[in-house]
Amino acid sequence: MSSQEEILSDGRFSCVARDPRFWEMPEKERKVKIDKRFRAMFHDKKFKLRYTVDKRGRPVNFSSTENLRKFYALSESDSDLSESEEQAEEQKKQKKKKKKAKGKEETDS
């Protein structure tokens, strides 16, 4: 295969480098901004699917949440809120685990 520089130096393909149709989109424009109403889809169990095989049957190990993060971005003002909410959810989960553990100890006695 030819390197990218050789292709662009060829007269037949020189217009490709100058044509905006072939430019790569910037990261800011590539991702769709999501506001605070839809930020739950990044951490809600309803939106998370675990894939074991891809469309061709090859084994894979990723979830749909990774795809959501790839194509969508939280608006900048909401991203700070979402981080604090994630921390609050983790604390709630830890409290639930502690309560369950205490409940099991009391029933065992």
C-alpha positions in Angstrom: 0.0 0.0 0.0 1.1 3.5 -0.7 1.6 6.0 2.1 -0.8 8.9 2.5 1.8 11.4 1.3 2.4 9.6 -2.0 -1.3 9.5 -2.7 -1.7 13.2 -2.0 1.3 14.1 -4.2 -0.3 12.3 -7.1 -1.9 14.8 -9.4 -5.1 12.7 -9.7 -5.8 12.9 -6.0 -4.4 16.3 -5.1 -7.9 17.8 -4.9 -8.8 15.4 -2.0 -6.5 17.3 0.4 -8.2 20.6 -0.3 -11.8 19.4 -0.6 -13.8 19.9 2.7 -15.9 16.9 2.0 -13.0 14.6 2.8 -11.9 16.4 6.0 -12.3 14.6 9.3 -15.0 16.0 11.5 -13.7 17.7 14.7 -14.6 15.9 18.0 -16.8 18.8 19.1 -19.0 18.5 16.0 -18.9 14.7 15.8 -20.7 14.0 19.1 -24.3 15.0 19.7 -24.8 17.1 22.9 -27.2 15.6 25.4 -28.8 17.9 28.0 -29.6 17.0 31.6 -32.9 15.3 30.8 -31.2 12.4 29.0 -28.1 12.0 31.1 -29.6 9.0 32.9 -29.0 6.9 29.8 -25.3 6.8 30.6 -25.8 4.9 33.9 -29.3 3.5 33.8 -29.6 -0.3 33.6 -32.4 -0.1 31.0 -29.9 1.3 28.5 -27.1 -1.1 29.1 -26.8 -4.2 27.1 -23.8 -6.6 27.3 -22.8 -8.0 23.9 -21.1 -11.4 23.7 -20.7 -11.6 19.9 -20.6 -9.1 17.1 -22.7 -9.1 14.0 -20.4 -11.6 12.4 -20.4 -14.0 15.3 -17.0 -13.1 16.7 -16.7 -13.0 20.5 -16.6 -9.4 21.9 -16.6 -7.9 25.4 -18.3 -4.5 25.4 -21.6 -3.0 26.3 -24.0 -0.5 24.6 -22.9 2.2 27.2 -19.5 2.4 25.4 -21.4 3.2 22.1 -23.4 5.8 23.8 -20.3 7.5 25.1 -18.8 7.3 21.7 -21.6 9.1 19.9 -23.1 11.4 22.6 -21.6 13.9 24.9 -23.1 15.6 27.9 -23.4 19.4 27.6 -20.5 21.0 29.5 -22.7 22.4 32.2 -24.3 19.1 32.8 -21.1 17.0 32.8 -20.2 18.4 36.3 -23.6 17.5 37.6 -23.5 14.0 36.2 -20.1 13.3 38.0 -21.6 14.4 41.3 -24.7 12.3 40.7 -22.6 9.2 39.9 -20.7 9.6 43.2 -24.1 10.0 45.0 -25.3 6.8 43.4 -22.2 4.9 44.4 -22.7 6.0 48.0 -26.3 4.8 47.9 -25.3 1.4 46.6 -22.7 1.1 49.4 -25.3 2.0 52.0 -27.7 -0.7 50.5 -25.0 -3.3 50.7 -24.3 -2.4 54.3 -28.0 -2.7 55.2 -28.3 -6.0 53.5 -25.2 -7.3 55.3 -26.6 -6.2 58.6 -30.0 -7.8 57.9 -28.4 -11.1 57.0 -26.4 -11.0 60.3 -29.5 -10.4 62.3 -31.4 -13.3 60.6 -28.4 -15.7 61.1 -28.4 -15.0 64.9 
